[in-house]
Amino acid sequence: MGLFDIFTSEIAIDLGTANTLIMYNDEIVINEPSIVALDRKTGKVIAVGTQALLMHERTHENIKTIRPLRDGVIADFTVAEHMIREFIKLLPRKSRLITPSYRMVICIPSGITEVEKRAVKDSAEHAGAKEVYLIHEPMAAAIGIGIDVDQPVGNMIVDIGGGTTEIAVIALAGIVCDQSIRFAGDVLNTDILDYMRRQHNLTIGERTAEQIKINVGAAIPELDNPPQPMEVKGKDLMSGIPKTITISYKEIAHALNKSIIKIEEAVLRALELTPPELSADIYERGIYLTGGGALLRGLDKRLSEKTKLPVHVAKDPLEAVVKGTGIALKNIEKFKFLMT
């Protein structure tokens, strides 16, 4: 088994629309934005992850930045392969003389199609994987936050990522009912972009919209511990001259309202589809929020008021999915039946 370990490395990947996380040897060793910078003339990869993000919306005509995943699935097969390959190069090796083969477990949205599954597997295989297993994000999130998914008890997971919001009721190591909607972090960023344009005649970039969401984003207009107002720099739509404005969390709560209503509706639909006995379990145990969207201020309170159920934000919600994927990989024989 020792020789086998030298030649094979096991890695768990949360291949997200906004960020890619990789777990290796029980540690998260990669946590980088899912973006690639390419040379337009040669097609050569210039940078991936954080370095590529620094170039995003600041490039000249010879460089382009691409986010290979959209709405939780691979939109650009070739660039996704390049990105996975470059991230794998950053992993520590057991032997510098031997290039290992990889066994990978990759999480996927629950609403993914067979064609989209194939694209994920093909990208991983072309990037050097000998074995590829796929696990649904809500199941990985449940495992990652410490839920014993084998038990005959209902648990509801709401995983709000960059491209999709995954809502699932899990019992007996299976997904009983689920909702997968393409209203998540990217749509919230677009809401902020549109709001700044309409209300303040200010054009901003995706990166600035993301920073606004992080710094003053909120789901409700009244917070117990509100963030400080934020200065936003952009370009005046009328004059084309750079300008600065100050915005508060209340404005952003208003800007995000329509998209959050969509998430609320999806949660209510999932609850409607839940069998009565599992509904009783969820009434007692509540709803678990994971993913980057779980960090939006006041979202747990808003969902709790809408559903009349307790809502718990997971500890380290950004890492829940990759941690669960890593546990599934480490106990692959136990969890293999959950994978495709």
Backbone hydrogen bonds, N-H to C=O, Kabsch-Sander energy under -0.5 kcal/mol:
donor,donor_aa,acceptor,acceptor_aa,energy
5,D,1,M,-2.0
6,I,2,G,-1.2
7,F,3,L,-1.4
8,T,4,F,-1.5
9,S,101,S,-2.8
11,I,9,S,-0.5
11,I,103,R,-2.4
12,A,23,M,-2.3
13,I,105,V,-2.8
14,D,21,L,-3.0
15,L,13,I,-0.9
16,G,14,D,-1.5
16,G,19,N,-1.2
20,T,32,E,-3.3
21,L,14,D,-1.8
22,I,30,I,-2.3
23,M,12,A,-2.8
24,Y,27,E,-3.1
25,N,10,E,-0.6
27,E,24,Y,-1.3
29,V,22,I,-1.9
29,V,27,E,-1.0
30,I,22,I,-1.6
32,E,20,T,-2.3
34,S,18,A,-2.3
35,I,33,P,-1.8
36,V,66,I,-2.6
37,A,47,A,-3.1
38,L,64,K,-3.1
39,D,44,K,-2.5
40,R,38,L,-0.6
40,R,62,N,-2.7
43,G,39,D,-2.8
46,I,37,A,-3.1
47,A,37,A,-1.4
49,G,35,I,-2.1
51,Q,48,V,-0.9
53,L,49,G,-2.3
54,L,50,T,-2.0
55,M,51,Q,-0.7
55,M,52,A,-0.6
56,H,52,A,-1.0
56,H,53,L,-0.5
58,R,55,M,-2.4
63,I,60,H,-1.6
64,K,38,L,-2.3
66,I,36,V,-3.1
70,R,73,V,-2.7
73,V,70,R,-2.0
75,A,68,P,-3.4
76,D,68,P,-1.8
80,A,76,D,-2.3
81,E,77,F,-2.1
82,H,78,T,-2.1
83,M,79,V,-2.6
84,I,80,A,-2.6
85,R,81,E,-2.5
86,E,82,H,-2.5
87,F,83,M,-2.4
88,I,84,I,-2.3
89,K,85,R,-1.6
90,L,86,E,-0.7
90,L,87,F,-1.0
91,L,88,I,-1.6
101,S,7,F,-3.4
102,Y,128,G,-1.0
103,R,9,S,-2.7
104,M,102,Y,-0.6
104,M,131,E,-2.8
105,V,11,I,-1.7
106,I,133,Y,-2.9
107,C,13,I,-2.0
108,I,135,I,-2.3
112,I,109,P,-1.2
117,K,113,T,-2.2
118,R,114,E,-2.3
119,A,115,V,-1.8
120,V,116,E,-1.7
121,K,117,K,-2.4
122,D,118,R,-2.8
123,S,119,A,-2.3
124,A,120,V,-2.2
125,E,121,K,-2.6
126,H,122,D,-2.6
127,A,123,S,-1.2
128,G,125,E,-1.4
129,A,124,A,-2.2
130,K,102,Y,-2.5
131,E,102,Y,-1.8
133,Y,104,M,-2.6
135,I,106,I,-2.1
137,E,108,I,-2.8
140,A,136,H,-2.4
141,A,137,E,-3.0
142,A,138,P,-2.3
143,I,139,M,-2.3
144,G,140,A,-2.6
145,I,141,A,-1.6
146,G,143,I,-1.4
147,I,142,A,-2.3
149,V,147,I,-1.3
151,Q,148,D,-1.4
153,V,151,Q,-2.0
155,N,170,I,-1.8
156,M,286,G,-0.7
157,I,155,N,-0.5
157,I,168,A,-2.8
158,V,288,Y,-3.0
159,D,157,I,-0.5
159,D,166,E,-3.3
160,I,158,V,-0.7
160,I,290,T,-2.5
161,G,159,D,-0.8
161,G,164,T,-2.5
165,T,181,I,-2.8
166,E,159,D,-3.1
166,E,164,T,-0.6
167,I,165,T,-0.6
167,I,179,Q,-3.0
168,A,157,I,-2.4
169,V,177,C,-2.7
170,I,155,N,-3.1
170,I,168,A,-0.6
171,A,174,G,-2.3
172,L,151,Q,-2.4
173,A,149,V,-3.8
174,G,171,A,-1.1
176,V,169,V,-2.7
176,V,174,G,-0.8
177,C,169,V,-0.9
179,Q,167,I,-2.9
181,I,165,T,-2.2
184,A,182,R,-0.5
185,G,161,G,-2.6
186,D,162,G,-3.2
188,L,184,A,-2.0
189,N,185,G,-2.0
190,T,186,D,-2.0
191,D,187,V,-2.4
192,I,188,L,-1.9
193,L,189,N,-2.4
194,D,190,T,-2.7
195,Y,191,D,-2.4
196,M,192,I,-2.6
197,R,193,L,-1.8
198,R,194,D,-2.7
199,Q,195,Y,-3.0
200,H,195,Y,-0.6
200,H,196,M,-1.2
201,N,197,R,-0.8
202,L,196,M,-2.1
203,T,235,K,-2.7
209,A,205,G,-2.2
210,E,206,E,-2.4
211,Q,207,R,-2.1
212,I,208,T,-2.4
213,K,209,A,-2.2
214,I,210,E,-2.2
215,N,211,Q,-2.9
216,V,212,I,-2.9
217,G,212,I,-0.5
217,G,213,K,-1.0
219,A,297,R,-3.2
220,I,297,R,-0.5
230,M,247,I,-2.7
232,V,245,I,-3.4
234,G,243,K,-2.4
235,K,203,T,-2.2
236,D,241,I,-2.6
237,L,201,N,-3.2
240,G,236,D,-2.2
243,K,234,G,-2.5
245,I,232,V,-2.3
247,I,230,M,-2.6
252,I,248,S,-1.4
253,A,249,Y,-2.6
254,H,250,K,-1.8
255,A,251,E,-2.2
256,L,252,I,-2.2
257,N,253,A,-0.6
257,N,254,H,-0.7
260,I,256,L,-2.2
261,I,257,N,-2.2
262,K,258,K,-1.3
263,I,259,S,-1.5
264,E,260,I,-2.6
265,E,261,I,-2.6
266,A,262,K,-1.9
267,V,263,I,-2.2
268,L,264,E,-2.3
269,R,265,E,-2.3
270,A,266,A,-2.2
271,L,267,V,-2.1
272,E,268,L,-2.1
273,L,269,R,-1.7
274,T,270,A,-0.7
274,T,271,L,-0.6
279,S,275,P,-2.2
280,A,276,P,-1.9
281,D,277,E,-1.3
282,I,278,L,-2.3
283,Y,279,S,-2.2
284,E,280,A,-1.4
285,R,281,D,-2.9
286,G,282,I,-3.1
287,I,310,P,-2.5
288,Y,156,M,-2.6
289,L,287,I,-0.5
289,L,312,H,-3.3
290,T,158,V,-2.6
291,G,317,P,-2.1
293,G,160,I,-2.6
294,A,291,G,-1.5
295,L,292,G,-1.7
296,L,293,G,-1.6
297,R,217,G,-0.8
299,L,296,L,-2.0
302,R,298,G,-2.4
303,L,299,L,-2.6
304,S,300,D,-2.1
305,E,301,K,-2.3
306,K,302,R,-1.9
307,T,303,L,-2.6
308,K,304,S,-2.0
309,L,304,S,-0.6
312,H,287,I,-3.5
314,A,289,L,-2.7
314,A,312,H,-0.6
319,E,316,D,-1.4
320,A,316,D,-0.7
323,K,319,E,-2.4
324,G,320,A,-2.3
325,T,321,V,-2.4
326,G,322,V,-2.3
327,I,323,K,-2.2
328,A,324,G,-2.3
329,L,325,T,-2.0
330,K,326,G,-2.5
331,N,327,I,-1.9
332,I,329,L,-1.1
334,K,331,N,-0.6
335,F,331,N,-2.2
336,K,332,I,-1.2
338,L,335,F,-2.2
339,M,336,K,-1.6
340,T,134,L,-2.1
